[in-house]
Amino acid sequence: MLLRKKNSLRNFYQQFQISFQRHYCKNVALPLHDYLDEQIRNFCIIAHVDHGKSTLADRLLEVTGTIKKDAKNKQVLDKLQVERERGITVKAQTSSMFYKANNQKTFLYNLIDTPGHVDFSYEVSRSLAACQGALLVVDAAQGVQAQTVANFYGALDADLTILPVVNKIDLASADVESCVKQLESVFDFAPDEIQLVSAKEGIGIDKLLEAVHTIIPSPIVEMNQDVSLLLFDSWFDKYRGVVCLMAVKHGQLNVGDKLQSHFTKESYDVVEMGILHPDEVPVDTLYAGQAGYVVLGIRDVKKAILGDIYHKYGSSVDEALSERYTFKQPTPMVFAGAFPSDQSVYENMKKSIQKLTLNDASVTVHPDSSAALGQGWRLGFLGLLHMDVFKQRLAQEYDTDVIMTTPNVPYQAVLKGNEDEKITIRSPEDFPEAIQTVALYEPMITGTLIFPEQYLGKIITLCEQKRGVQLNITYIDDTRIMMKYKLPLNEVVVDFFDKLKSISSGYASFDYEESGFEETNIEKMEILLNGKSIDALSTIVHRSKVRELGKSYCFKLKNTIPRQLFEVVIQASVRNKVIARDVVKPVRKDVTAKCYGGDLTRKRKLLDRQKEGKKRMKKFGKVEVPHEVFLSLLQR
């Protein structure tokens, strides 16, 4: 009987292994020892959003034979459901390719496809750390855009060799000559450096692949040193735990080796490793200069720190390597409260957020609570799209329904009695009383706008409405303008980008960088329902806009809150002074319907009794605020 159970367990384990290998791995023998230093190229694709990065990655994979040529090959590296639905790249993705060059040498290309939206610039910075070169892609129909400029300087700061690529040259609206001139004037590229391609039609791809190994340098590595690896991405797998994406900087890594984390000092055995081709392909050894996935058996998601250096157990880490590749944790630019739609799923939502923040370390998480919404978290994001995508990923990947409160930015305050120190205000609940405050500061940004000259007047008007100050304005060609503005971040995070696209017919692009804090006049605006403050609806707003926003909130609440049996008074209040007011009329019951003629005093008595009853209801009745109310106020 015992033997039968053992055999049964053994058969089950063997079947599990077979299923596991089919699900995760291609059993392909790869002679990675043939591709050392000089035959390796690590590069990423950077560009403004929707300039064809993912399509170019698809075509490179096809031409090198990494994937079969198929009309279904669209956004092969965009693996998240949210990426395919929105048509944008959210997570940087990696794939290795083998390319036989014209000189008959075969090269190992490690390609990283990066996001293009400003909210995901942290993903780009992590990708740059693992590369020696970058393909800077520009749409031939749209030309240089704001994020193109930001990505160029990011790659330049990372000491990468930049290869300019003009994409979509097959379009009828393409203006290749103008695009080349813009690359010359803005970035000082020589015309013969610029590659002309059509990723969709496959034009110029062979020439581009040749340029990769002739222009982009090979990684500088030390094969004879003890192994050192850079952790630049990770994700959670329910069977294997944390899967680490690593770049081998020195030495070689074998299955079974023991590694130690430089930050946590904990040690792990290498359980499995391989390269992404673009699916996982297991290998026994990774060599210096190569990049691949490594499974170390880490179950605690907090122990996989991005930018950590893993080295051979018992050896010391190269301090220069550690200092160079430590990622600077990005500063959250937008904060919002996140609460489960039902408090009974609080623990499940907590685990889901922990797993998702492993894959997106730019999100900050702090416990929070609300009288209206219960227990939750205060989350920090890099932008409004980042917040929206995070919420969507929670719903799609972890089946978690979440309520997000009105987003706000971090402010600073100097309080009386402690003038030498600034405190950070992350939510309206942290806002100090006016009598305690010496000065208040708001975060500023330097925004770069690129647009056709016919929209200049409208865009200047928009920037001035948002309290912006113009810094400079230049023409990048005969018809396009690049303009820099200093703007308060609070004016940008909610609807600036949408309005910019609307007034420019979609032709304007926008990118920004932090520009410190400046003293300002801001107030905490509270929303009262029948005299009771609803903390989840409080917000921080500039003094010049409190009346406008107060009226807007009251109007939206009036049209969203269901009618009650008693009157609901909606008030917007600043420093205990009501600045806007609206009323939700009560549902009326006709108490005189049973009176057919007769004495008028009988009707008056019934109406007076009803009036007294409604007063008591208004005093003791509780107004339930539906979830839709919070969602409606997200769009100001």
C-alpha positions in Angstrom: 0.0 0.0 0.0 2.8 2.4 1.0 4.7 1.5 -2.2 1.6 2.2 -4.3 1.3 5.7 -2.7 5.0 6.4 -3.4 4.6 5.4 -7.1 1.5 7.5 -7.3 3.2 10.5 -5.9 6.2 10.0 -8.2 4.0 9.8 -11.3 2.1 12.9 -10.2 5.4 14.8 -9.7 6.7 13.6 -13.1 3.5 14.8 -14.8 3.8 18.1 -13.0 7.3 18.6 -14.2 6.3 17.8 -17.8 3.4 20.3 -17.5 5.6 22.9 -15.9 8.3 22.6 -18.7 5.6 22.8 -21.4 4.1 25.9 -19.8 7.3 27.8 -19.1 10.1 26.6 -21.3 11.3 25.8 -24.8 13.8 22.9 -24.5 16.3 24.4 -27.0 20.0 23.9 -26.6 21.7 27.2 -26.9 25.6 27.4 -27.1 25.9 30.7 -25.2 29.6 30.1 -24.6 30.1 31.0 -28.3 28.9 34.5 -27.7 31.3 36.3 -25.4 31.9 40.1 -25.0 32.8 41.1 -28.6 29.8 39.2 -30.1 27.2 40.6 -27.6 25.1 43.8 -28.1 22.8 45.0 -25.4 20.4 47.8 -26.6 17.0 49.2 -26.0 14.4 51.0 -28.1 13.4 54.4 -26.8 10.9 56.8 -28.4 7.8 59.0 -27.9 4.6 57.1 -27.3 3.1 55.5 -30.5 6.2 56.1 -32.7 6.4 52.4 -33.5 8.8 50.9 -30.9 6.9 47.6 -30.4 6.3 47.2 -34.1 10.0 47.7 -34.7 10.8 45.1 -32.0 8.4 42.6 -33.7 10.2 43.1 -37.1 13.6 42.7 -35.6 12.5 39.4 -34.0 11.1 38.2 -37.3 14.1 39.1 -39.5 16.5 37.4 -37.1 14.4 34.3 -37.0 13.5 34.6 -33.3 9.8 34.3 -34.2 8.1 33.0 -37.3 6.8 35.5 -39.9 3.1 35.8 -39.2 0.5 38.5 -39.7 -0.5 37.8 -36.1 2.8 39.1 -34.8 1.7 42.4 -33.3 3.2 43.7 -30.1 4.9 40.4 -29.3 6.7 41.9 -26.4 3.6 43.7 -25.0 2.5 40.8 -22.9 0.1 42.6 -20.4 -3.6 42.7 -21.3 -3.6 46.5 -20.5 -0.8 47.0 -23.0 -2.7 45.3 -25.8 -6.0 47.1 -25.0 -4.5 50.6 -24.8 -1.9 50.0 -27.6 0.9 51.3 -25.3 4.0 49.7 -23.6 3.8 49.8 -19.8 6.5 47.3 -18.8 9.9 47.1 -20.4 10.3 43.7 -22.0 13.4 41.8 -23.0 14.2 39.3 -25.8 17.5 37.8 -27.0 18.1 37.3 -30.8 20.9 35.6 -32.8 21.9 37.6 -35.9 24.3 36.4 -38.6 26.0 39.5 -39.9 27.3 40.2 -43.4 30.8 39.5 -42.1 29.6 35.9 -41.4 29.9 36.4 -37.6 26.9 35.6 -35.5 26.0 38.1 -32.8 23.8 37.8 -29.7 21.5 40.8 -29.5 19.7 41.5 -26.2 16.8 43.8 -27.0 14.7 45.8 -24.5 11.4 47.4 -25.7 10.6 50.3 -23.4 7.5 52.5 -22.6 7.1 55.8 -24.3 4.8 57.7 -21.9 6.3 60.1 -19.4 4.5 58.2 -16.5 6.7 55.1 -17.2 10.0 56.9 -17.4 11.2 54.8 -14.5 10.9 51.6 -16.6 13.1 53.3 -19.2 15.8 54.3 -16.7 16.0 50.7 -15.5 16.4 49.4 -19.1 19.2 51.9 -19.8 21.2 50.5 -17.0 21.5 47.1 -18.6 22.4 48.5 -22.1 25.3 49.9 -24.0 23.3 51.4 -26.8 19.8 52.7 -27.7 17.7 53.0 -30.9 16.1 56.5 -30.8 13.0 56.0 -32.9 11.1 59.0 -34.5 7.9 58.8 -36.4 8.5 60.2 -39.9 5.0 61.7 -40.0 5.1 63.4 -36.5 8.8 64.3 -36.2 10.7 64.9 -32.9 8.3 65.0 -29.9 8.7 66.0 -26.2 9.4 62.5 -25.0 11.9 62.0 -27.8 14.0 64.9 -26.3 13.6 63.5 -22.7 14.6 60.0 -23.8 17.6 61.3 -25.7 19.1 63.1 -22.7 18.3 60.1 -20.5 20.3 57.8 -22.8 23.1 60.5 -23.0 23.3 60.7 -19.2 23.6 56.9 -19.1 26.6 57.1 -21.5 24.8 55.0 -24.2 25.7 55.1 -27.9 22.6 56.4 -29.6 21.5 55.2 -33.0 18.8 57.5 -34.6 16.0 55.7 -36.5 13.3 57.4 -38.6 10.3 55.0 -38.7 7.1 54.8 -40.8 8.8 56.1 -44.0 6.1 54.3 -46.0 3.3 56.5 -44.8 1.7 58.9 -47.3 2.0 61.7 -44.7 5.7 61.0 -43.9 8.1 63.9 -44.3 11.4 62.2 -44.0 13.5 65.2 -45.1 12.0 67.4 -42.4 12.4 64.6 -39.8 16.1 64.2 -40.6 16.6 68.0 -40.3 15.0 68.0 -36.9 17.3 65.2 -35.7 20.3 67.3 -37.0 19.2 70.6 -35.4 17.9 69.3 -32.1 20.4 66.4 -31.4 23.3 67.3 -33.7 23.2 63.9 -35.6 25.0 63.7 -38.9 22.6 62.7 -41.9 24.6 59.5 -42.6 24.1 58.3 -39.0 20.3 58.3 -39.3 18.6 54.9 -40.3 15.4 55.1 -42.4 13.0 52.2 -41.9 9.4 51.1 -42.0 8.9 48.6 -39.2 5.4 47.7 -40.6 6.7 46.9 -44.1 10.1 45.6 -43.1 12.0 48.3 -45.1 15.5 49.0 -44.0 15.5 46.4 -41.2 18.5 44.5 -42.5 20.6 47.7 -42.7 19.5 48.6 -39.2 20.6 45.2 -37.8 24.0 45.7 -39.4 24.3 49.2 -37.9 23.6 47.7 -34.4 26.8 45.7 -34.3 29.0 48.2 -36.1 27.9 51.3 -34.1 26.8 50.1 -30.7 29.8 48.8 -28.6 30.0 45.5 -26.9 29.7 45.4 -23.1 32.9 45.9 -21.0 33.2 42.8 -18.8 35.7 40.7 -16.8 35.3 37.0 -17.5 38.0 36.0 -14.9 36.4 37.8 -11.9 33.9 36.2 -9.5 30.3 36.5 -10.9 28.4 39.8 -10.4 24.9 40.4 -11.6 22.6 43.5 -11.8 18.9 42.9 -11.0 17.0 45.3 -13.2 13.5 43.8 -13.3 11.4 41.1 -11.6 8.0 39.6 -11.6 6.1 37.2 -9.3 5.2 33.6 -10.4 2.9 31.6 -8.1 4.9 28.4 -8.7 8.5 29.7 -8.7 8.2 32.8 -6.6 10.2 35.9 -7.7 11.7 35.6 -11.2 14.6 38.0 -11.5 15.7 39.6 -14.8 19.5 40.1 -14.5 22.5 41.3 -16.5 25.7 39.4 -15.9 28.4 42.1 -15.3 31.4 39.8 -14.4 32.3 36.1 -14.5 29.8 33.4 -15.3 26.7 32.0 -13.6 25.8 28.3 -13.4 22.7 26.5 -12.1 23.4 25.5 -8.5 25.7 28.5 -7.8 25.2 30.2 -4.5 24.6 34.0 -4.7 24.5 36.7 -2.0 22.5 40.0 -2.2 24.6 43.1 -1.7 21.7 45.0 0.0 19.9 42.3 2.1 23.0 40.1 2.7 20.8 37.0 2.2 22.1 34.1 0.2 20.2 32.0 -2.4 20.9 29.0 -4.7 20.3 29.4 -8.4 17.4 27.0 -9.1 16.8 27.8 -12.7 17.9 30.3 -15.3 17.7 31.1 -19.0 17.2 33.7 -21.7 14.0 35.2 -23.1 13.8 34.2 -26.7 11.2 35.8 -26.5 9.7 33.0 -24.3 11.8 31.5 -21.5 14.5 29.1 -22.7 16.5 27.4 -19.9 20.3 27.3 -20.0 22.9 25.9 -17.7 25.3 28.9 -17.9 25.1 32.7 -18.4 28.3 34.5 -19.3 29.5 38.1 -18.6 27.7 40.6 -20.9 24.6 38.4 -21.3 21.2 39.0 -19.8 18.5 36.5 -18.7 16.0 35.4 -16.1 17.2 33.8 -12.8 15.0 31.9 -10.3 16.5 32.0 -6.8 13.6 30.7 -4.8 12.7 34.1 -3.3 9.2 34.1 -1.9 9.1 37.4 -0.1 8.6 40.1 -2.8 10.2 42.8 -0.7 13.6 41.1 -0.9 13.9 41.5 -4.7 15.3 45.1 -4.7 15.7 46.6 -8.1 19.3 47.8 -8.6 20.7 45.2 -6.2 24.0 43.6 -7.1 24.1 39.8 -6.6 27.6 38.3 -6.2 29.3 34.9 -5.5 28.6 33.9 -1.9 31.6 34.6 0.3 33.2 37.1 -2.1 33.1 40.9 -1.9 31.1 43.1 -4.3 32.8 45.6 -6.6 31.8 48.9 -4.9 32.2 50.9 -8.1 29.7 48.5 -9.8 27.3 48.9 -6.9 27.5 52.7 -6.9 27.1 52.9 -10.7 24.0 50.7 -11.0 22.0 51.6 -7.9 18.7 52.9 -9.1 17.4 56.1 -7.7 13.9 55.5 -6.3 11.6 57.8 -8.3 9.6 60.5 -6.4 5.8 59.9 -6.6 4.1 62.9 -8.3 0.5 61.9 -7.7 -1.1 60.4 -4.5 -4.5 58.8 -4.2 -6.3 56.7 -1.6 -7.0 53.1 -2.7 -9.8 51.2 -0.9 -11.4 47.8 -1.5 -15.0 48.0 -2.7 -15.8 45.5 0.1 -13.9 45.4 3.3 -14.1 41.6 3.5 -11.6 41.4 0.7 -9.0 43.7 2.4 -6.4 40.9 3.0 -6.7 39.6 -0.6 -6.3 43.2 -2.0 -3.2 43.7 0.3 -1.5 40.6 -1.2 -2.4 41.7 -4.7 -0.9 45.2 -4.2 2.3 43.6 -2.7 2.7 41.4 -5.8 2.0 44.1 -8.3 4.4 46.6 -6.6 7.2 44.0 -7.0 6.7 44.3 -10.7 6.2 48.1 -10.5 8.6 49.4 -7.7 7.8 53.0 -8.6 4.5 52.8 -6.6 4.8 53.8 -2.9 2.3 52.2 -0.5 1.3 53.4 3.0 -1.7 52.2 5.1 -4.6 54.6 5.2 -8.2 54.7 6.6 -11.3 56.6 5.9 -14.6 57.0 7.8 -16.5 56.7 4.5 -14.5 53.9 2.8 -12.9 51.9 5.6 -9.3 50.5 5.7 -7.1 51.1 2.6 -3.8 52.5 1.4 -2.3 55.7 0.3 -0.6 55.0 -3.0 2.0 57.2 -4.8 2.2 57.2 -8.6 4.4 58.9 -11.3 1.3 60.3 -13.0 -2.4 60.0 -13.7 -2.0 57.4 -16.5 0.3 55.4 -14.2 -2.5 55.4 -11.6 -5.1 54.4 -14.1 -3.0 51.5 -15.5 -2.1 50.3 -11.9 -5.8 50.1 -11.1 -6.6 48.3 -14.4 -3.8 45.8 -13.8 -5.1 45.0 -10.3 -8.5 44.3 -11.8 -7.3 42.2 -14.7 -4.3 40.3 -13.2 -5.5 39.8 -9.6 -9.3 40.2 -10.0 -9.3 43.0 -7.4 -12.0 45.8 -7.6 -10.6 49.0 -6.1 -11.9 52.5 -5.4 -9.5 55.4 -6.0 -10.0 58.7 -4.3 -9.4 62.1 -5.9 -5.6 62.3 -6.8 -3.4 65.1 -5.3 0.3 66.0 -5.3 2.7 66.2 -2.3 3.0 69.7 -0.8 5.3 71.0 1.9 4.7 73.2 4.9 6.7 75.2 7.5 5.0 75.3 10.9 5.3 77.8 13.7 7.9 76.8 16.3 9.7 74.6 13.8 10.7 77.1 11.1 13.9 75.1 10.1 12.0 72.0 9.0 9.5 71.4 6.2 6.9 68.7 6.6 5.4 66.8 3.7 1.6 66.9 3.1 0.6 63.8 1.1 -3.2 64.0 1.7 -5.8 66.5 2.7 -5.9 64.8 6.2 -2.3 66.0 6.7 -3.1 69.6 5.9 -2.2 71.8 8.9 -4.5 74.5 10.5 -4.0 78.0 9.1 -3.1 79.3 12.5 -0.1 76.8 12.7 1.3 77.6 9.3 4.2 79.9 8.4 4.5 79.0 4.7 3.2 76.5 2.2 5.0 75.1 -0.9 3.8 73.3 -4.0 5.9 71.1 -6.4 6.8 72.7 -9.7 7.8 71.2 -13.1 9.6 72.4 -16.2 7.4 71.3 -19.1 8.6 70.9 -22.7 5.9 71.3 -25.4 6.4 70.7 -29.1 3.6 71.6 -31.6 2.8 73.2 -35.0 3.1 77.0 -34.9 -0.6 77.5 -35.7 -1.5 76.4 -32.2 0.8 78.8 -30.4 -1.8 81.2 -29.2 -4.2 78.6 -27.8 -1.4 76.7 -26.0 0.0 79.9 -24.4 -3.5 80.7 -23.1 -3.8 77.2 -21.6 -0.5 77.4 -19.9 -1.4 80.8 -18.4 -4.7 79.5 -17.2 -2.7 76.8 -15.4 -0.6 79.5 -13.7 2.4 78.8 -15.9 5.5 81.0 -16.6 7.1 80.9 -20.0 10.9 80.1 -19.9 11.8 80.0 -23.6 10.5 79.4 -27.1 12.4 78.1 -30.2 11.6 76.9 -33.7 13.0 73.4 -34.4 12.1 73.7 -38.1 10.0 75.9 -40.4 6.6 75.0 -38.9 7.2 73.4 -35.5 7.9 75.1 -32.1 9.5 73.9 -28.9 8.4 75.8 -25.9 9.4 75.5 -22.2 7.0 76.5 -19.3 7.3 76.4 -15.6 4.1 75.0 -14.2 2.6 73.9 -10.8 2.4 70.1 -10.9 -1.1 70.2 -9.4 -2.3 72.0 -12.5 -0.9 69.4 -14.8 -1.7 66.0 -13.3 -5.5 66.0 -13.8 -6.6 67.4 -17.1 -3.7 69.4 -18.7 -2.7 66.7 -21.1 -6.3 66.1 -22.3 -6.9 69.8 -22.9 -3.6 70.2 -24.7 -4.5 67.4 -27.1 -7.9 68.9 -27.6 -6.8 72.4 -28.5 -4.0 71.2 -30.7 -6.1 68.6 -32.6 -3.7 65.9 -31.1 -0.5 67.4 -32.6 1.1 68.8 -29.5 3.3 66.6 -27.3 4.3 67.3 -23.7 7.0 66.0 -21.3 8.1 67.4 -17.9 10.8 67.1 -15.3 10.8 68.1 -11.6 11.7 71.6 -10.7 11.7 71.8 -7.0 9.1 73.6 -4.7 7.9 77.2 -4.6 5.9 79.1 -2.0 2.2 79.2 -2.8 -1.3 80.0 -1.5 -3.2 76.7 -1.2 -6.2 75.8 0.9 -7.9 72.6 2.0 -11.4 72.4 0.6 -13.9 70.2 2.5 -17.2 68.8 1.3 -20.0 68.7 3.8 -23.2 66.7 3.5 -25.9 68.0 5.9 -23.0 69.6 7.9 -20.9 66.4 8.2 -17.5 66.5 6.5 -16.8 63.6 4.1 -13.0 63.1 4.4 -12.6 61.1 1.2 -14.0 64.1 -0.8 -11.6 66.7 0.7 -9.0 68.1 -1.6 -6.2 70.7 -1.7 -6.6 73.5 -4.2 -5.0 76.9 -5.0 -6.8 79.9 -3.4 -7.6 81.5 -6.8 -9.6 78.4 -7.8 -11.5 77.4 -4.7 -14.8 78.9 -5.7 -14.7 77.4 -9.2 -13.8 74.0 -8.0 -16.3 74.2 -5.1 -19.2 75.0 -7.4 -18.1 72.1 -9.7 -18.0 69.6 -6.9 -21.4 70.6 -5.5 -23.0 70.4 -9.0 -21.5 67.0 -9.6 -22.6 65.7 -6.2 -26.1 67.1 -6.7 -26.5 65.1 -9.9 -24.9 61.9 -8.5 -26.2 61.5 -4.9 -29.6 59.7 -4.9 -32.6 61.6 -3.5 -33.5 60.8 0.1 -36.7 61.2 2.1 -35.1 64.4 3.5 -33.2 67.3 2.0 -29.5 66.9 1.5 -27.5 70.1 1.7 -24.1 69.9 -0.1 -21.5 72.5 0.9 -17.9 73.3 -0.1 -16.1 74.8 2.8 -12.6 76.5 3.2 -11.5 77.5 6.7 -15.0 76.8 8.0 -16.4 79.3 5.5 -19.0 78.0 2.9 -17.9 79.0 -0.6 -20.4 77.0 -2.6 -23.8 75.3 -1.9 -26.3 73.1 -3.6 -29.3 71.0 -2.5 -30.6 67.6 -3.3 -34.4 68.0 -3.0 -36.2 65.3 -1.0 -38.6 62.7 -2.3 -42.1 64.0 -1.6 -44.9 61.9 -0.2 -48.4 63.3 -0.7 -49.7 63.1 2.8 -52.9 65.0 1.9 -54.0 62.4 -0.7 -56.4 60.8 1.8 -58.2 64.1 2.4 -61.1 64.7 0.2 -62.3 68.2 0.8 -63.3 69.1 4.3 -61.5 71.4 6.8 -58.3 73.1 5.5 -56.7 72.9 8.9 -56.6 69.1 8.7 -54.4 69.4 5.6 -52.2 72.0 7.2 -51.8 69.8 10.3 -50.7 66.8 8.2 -48.2 69.0 6.2 -46.8 70.5 9.4 -46.3 67.0 10.9 -44.5 65.9 7.7 -42.3 69.0 7.8 -41.3 68.2 11.5 -40.6 64.5 10.5 -38.3 65.6 7.7 -36.4 67.9 10.1 -35.9 64.9 12.4 -34.8 62.8 9.5 -32.3 65.4 8.3 -30.9 65.6 11.8 -30.4 61.8 12.4 -30.6 60.4 8.8 -27.3 59.2 7.3 -26.5 60.0 3.7 -25.0 57.0 1.9 -22.4 58.2 -0.7 -22.3 55.7 -3.6 -18.9 54.7 -5.1 -19.9 56.4 -8.4 -19.7 59.8 -6.6 -15.9 59.3 -6.0 -15.4 58.2 -9.6 -17.3 61.2 -11.0 -15.1 63.7 -9.0 -11.8 62.1 -10.4 -12.5 64.0 -13.6 -12.6 67.7 -12.6 
